[in-house]
């Protein structure tokens, strides 16, 4: 049986997991970037200082890359802490720019023990095309190589430290970079972010550049450049169905209402295809599901995370539709067309939760930042009465998923102590988060949480054979 200390430890780790999933240290609707960073830094110090083994084990959860990098940097600066294999597996899942930023931070902080050098060496050795990295992330790769005391042989070493010492490179991408300094045509054989600088240097017009570089664009670059390319008269369509579901939702929400109407079939098709891919074999297995989805004004997020909470809600809508046997989505604004969702109005969560419970679903999912204000506190009271008086047996499963970290509370904002709340950032993690939320209900304790983290680490180990995080080449 868990002791009171065990229960506190379990709650603290779950609180940290919610923060590590949702917060990226950036400005949110209700808190500034400085508040977010200060709050998150305190949590990292507190959990690492009190529960170093569980702190390290959270790398097995679906925390975001920002917090994974903070955890790895902390563990590497304390010799003997953390599982080196788990750290390596988490590094392999992160995007290359994030990993290179982490390596820069380790060099800046003077963390240069043998384990750190071995991790850098092994990560670089596993990169599918280090010459490509040398061109796209040249200064970052150069810094990592120096910090790990590595000696790249042949052309790669020459390119990093004396790039103009050779009259010609045999590696195509290195040779393209050399020639691009004087040959305009060579820059179209380079990654977009590198070619863009050469295009400006050679005075190449934007329309001409985008038209010729289009075949080299990654899926994410195509998506980001769609609007500017359209203005230049260049088409850069991306295969949206192959992108993460929240990215597709963010793109849809960035389009004007008339564009969404005109491209309805295409956009809805992309959302449903991405949702079906995410649901996989679980499609249609969740029974009757009702979702309460927050499209109030605070779902705008912030200028640096524009419409992110609303994008998570829209992505959850389509994923739950794919997972459920029967599904109904209830938006706070009472809109019936999710494709036209936009941030507006107050947050009447209590009333919409009543509407949702009238359908007696097997599972009620609430996706909201938790700022219930129309009237304040009604959602918590509705959930309390439902759990204690109307459904004490828990026939209707209820979970609250919150995409926004509350810096003042050191956690995501909760609606009620009667209902579990989990932070969410990427909806691909939704099934795992619904599972994780059971620990917040107090039905399981520290032993079960440790076993869950161990199982997640084993799953990470099994799934890492596919290789490293991608830069979407």
Residue pairs with C-beta under 8 A, 6 or more apart in sequence:
2 10
2 445
2 446
2 447
6 445
6 446
6 447
7 442
7 445
7 446
9 50
9 51
9 54
9 446
10 439
10 445
10 446
10 449
12 46
12 47
12 50
12 51
13 47
13 51
13 54
13 58
13 449
14 436
14 439
14 440
14 449
15 43
15 410
15 411
16 43
16 44
16 47
16 55
16 58
17 58
17 61
17 63
17 423
17 436
18 402
18 405
18 411
18 412
18 421
18 422
18 423
19 39
19 40
19 43
19 67
19 405
19 410
19 411
19 412
19 423
20 58
20 61
20 63
20 64
20 67
20 68
20 71
20 423
21 61
21 62
21 63
21 64
21 67
21 422
21 423
21 424
21 425
21 429
21 433
22 64
22 402
22 403
22 404
22 405
22 412
22 423
22 424
22 425
23 36
23 39
23 40
23 64
23 66
23 67
23 405
23 407
24 36
24 64
24 66
24 67
24 305
25 33
25 36
25 37
25 40
25 66
26 33
26 36
26 302
26 304
26 305
27 33
27 36
27 302
27 303
27 304
27 305
28 36
28 301
28 302
28 305
28 404
28 405
28 407
29 298
29 300
29 301
29 302
29 309
29 369
29 404
30 298
30 369
30 371
30 404
30 406
31 39
31 406
31 407
31 408
33 304
35 407
35 408
36 405
36 407
38 407
39 405
39 407
39 408
39 410
40 67
40 70
40 405
40 407
42 410
43 410
44 55
44 67
44 70
44 71
44 74
47 54
47 55
47 58
48 55
48 74
52 78
52 81
54 450
54 453
55 71
55 74
55 75
56 71
56 75
56 81
56 82
56 83
56 86
57 86
57 450
57 453
57 454
57 457
58 71
58 453
59 68
59 71
59 72
59 82
59 86
59 87
59 90
59 457
60 86
60 90
60 453
60 454
60 456
60 457
60 459
60 460
61 436
61 453
61 456
62 425
62 426
62 428
62 429
62 432
62 433
63 71
64 425
64 426
65 94
65 95
65 98
66 98
68 90
68 94
69 94
69 98
69 99
69 101
69 102
69 105
72 82
72 87
72 90
72 91
72 102
73 102
73 105
73 106
73 109
73 111
75 81
75 82
75 87
76 82
76 87
76 106
76 111
76 113
76 115
76 116
76 119
77 106
77 109
77 111
79 113
79 115
83 457
84 115
84 118
84 119
85 461
86 457
86 460
87 119
88 119
88 122
88 123
89 460
89 461
89 464
90 460
91 99
91 102
91 119
91 123
91 468
92 123
92 126
92 464
92 467
92 468
92 469
93 460
93 464
93 468
93 469
94 102
94 469
95 469
95 470
95 471
96 127
96 133
96 137
96 468
96 469
96 471
97 137
97 140
97 471
98 469
99 123
99 469
100 137
100 140
100 141
100 143
100 144
101 140
103 120
103 140
103 143
103 144
103 147
104 140
104 143
104 144
106 112
106 116
106 120
106 147
107 143
107 144
107 146
107 147
112 147
116 148
117 147
117 148
117 149
120 144
120 147
120 148
120 150
121 148
121 150
123 468
124 130
124 141
124 144
124 145
124 148
124 150
126 467
126 468
127 133
127 468
128 467
128 468
129 173
129 473
130 141
130 152
130 156
131 155
131 156
131 159
131 171
131 173
131 174
132 173
132 191
132 473
133 141
134 141
134 156
134 159
134 160
134 174
135 173
135 174
135 176
135 177
135 190
135 191
135 194
136 191
136 193
136 194
136 471
138 159
138 160
141 160
142 160
142 161
145 152
145 160
151 157
152 160
155 166
155 169
155 170
155 171
155 174
156 171
156 174
158 165
158 166
159 166
159 169
159 174
159 177
163 177
163 178
164 178
166 178
168 175
168 178
169 175
169 178
172 189
173 189
173 190
176 186
176 187
176 189
176 190
177 186
177 190
177 194
179 186
180 186
180 187
180 189
180 190
180 195
180 198
181 198
184 202
184 204
187 194
187 195
187 198
187 199
187 202
188 195
188 212
188 213
188 216
189 216
190 198
190 216
191 216
191 473
192 213
192 216
192 217
192 218
192 221
195 209
195 213
195 216
196 209
196 213
199 209
199 213
206 228
206 232
207 232
207 233
207 234
210 225
210 228
210 229
210 232
210 234
210 236
211 232
211 234
214 222
214 229
214 234
214 235
214 236
217 225
217 236
218 471
218 472
218 473
219 238
219 239
219 242
219 243
219 472
220 238
220 243
220 247
220 472
221 236
221 472
222 236
222 237
222 238
223 238
223 240
223 243
223 247
223 251
225 236
226 236
226 237
226 238
226 251
227 254
229 235
229 236
240 248
240 251
240 267
240 270
240 274
241 248
241 269
241 270
241 273
241 274
241 277
242 274
242 277
243 274
244 274
244 426
244 428
245 271
245 274
245 275
245 278
245 315
245 318
245 319
245 426
245 427
245 428
246 311
246 312
246 315
246 425
246 426
246 427
248 270
248 271
248 274
248 315
249 271
249 311
249 312
249 314
249 315
249 318
250 307
250 308
250 311
252 260
252 267
252 270
252 271
252 314
252 339
253 307
253 310
253 311
253 314
253 341
253 342
254 306
254 307
255 263
255 267
257 340
257 342
260 267
260 339
260 340
261 340
264 339
267 339
268 339
271 314
271 315
271 318
272 318
272 321
272 322
274 318
275 315
275 318
275 319
275 321
275 322
276 283
276 322
278 319
278 322
278 427
278 428
279 319
279 322
279 323
282 323
282 431
283 322
283 323
284 322
284 323
284 324
284 325
285 323
285 325
286 320
286 323
286 324
286 325
286 362
286 363
287 324
287 325
287 326
287 361
287 362
287 363
288 324
288 325
288 326
288 327
288 359
288 360
288 361
288 362
288 363
289 320
289 323
289 324
289 325
289 326
289 327
289 328
289 361
289 362
289 363
289 364
289 365
290 327
290 328
290 329
290 330
290 356
290 359
290 361
290 363
290 364
290 365
291 316
291 317
291 320
291 327
291 328
291 329
291 330
291 356
291 364
291 365
291 366
291 367
292 330
292 332
292 349
292 352
292 353
292 356
292 364
292 365
292 366
292 367
292 368
293 313
293 314
293 316
293 317
293 329
293 330
293 331
293 332
293 338
293 367
293 368
294 309
294 310
294 313
294 332
294 347
294 349
294 367
294 368
294 369
295 310
295 313
295 331
295 332
295 333
295 335
295 341
295 342
295 343
295 344
295 345
296 332
296 333
296 343
296 344
296 345
296 346
296 347
296 371
297 343
297 344
297 345
297 346
298 309
298 343
298 347
298 369
298 371
299 307
299 309
299 310
299 313
299 343
299 369
300 306
300 307
300 309
300 310
300 343
301 307
301 308
301 309
301 310
301 404
307 343
308 403
309 369
309 403
309 404
310 341
310 342
310 343
312 367
312 403
312 424
312 425
312 427
313 341
313 367
313 368
313 403
314 338
314 341
315 427
316 365
316 367
316 401
316 424
316 427
316 430
317 329
317 338
318 338
319 427
319 430
320 327
320 329
320 365
320 430
321 327
321 329
323 431
328 356
328 359
328 361
329 338
330 352
330 355
330 356
331 338
331 341
331 352
332 345
332 347
332 348
332 349
332 352
332 368
333 341
333 344
333 345
335 341
346 373
346 374
347 368
347 369
347 371
347 372
347 373
347 374
348 372
348 374
348 378
349 366
349 368
349 372
349 374
349 378
349 379
349 415
350 372
350 374
350 375
350 377
350 378
350 379
350 380
350 381
350 382
351 374
351 378
353 364
353 366
353 379
353 382
353 383
354 382
356 364
357 364
357 382
357 386
357 396
360 396
361 396
362 396
362 397
363 396
363 397
363 398
363 399
363 434
364 396
364 397
364 398
364 399
365 399
365 401
365 434
366 398
366 399
366 400
366 401
366 415
366 419
367 401
367 402
367 403
367 424
368 400
368 402
368 415
369 402
369 403
369 404
369 413
370 400
370 402
370 404
370 406
370 412
370 413
370 414
370 415
370 421
371 413
372 378
372 379
372 380
372 415
379 415
379 416
380 415
380 416
383 398
383 415
383 416
383 418
383 419
384 416
384 418
386 396
386 398
386 418
387 394
387 398
387 416
387 418
387 419
388 418
398 419
398 420
399 419
399 420
399 421
399 422
399 433
399 434
399 437
400 414
400 415
400 419
400 420
400 421
400 422
401 421
401 422
401 423
401 424
401 430
401 433
402 412
402 413
402 414
402 421
402 422
402 423
402 424
403 423
403 424
403 425
404 412
404 413
405 411
405 412
405 423
406 412
406 413
412 421
412 422
412 423
413 421
414 421
415 421
420 437
420 438
420 439
420 440
420 441
421 437
421 440
422 433
422 434
422 436
422 437
422 440
423 433
424 430
424 433
432 456
436 452
438 444
439 448
439 449
439 452
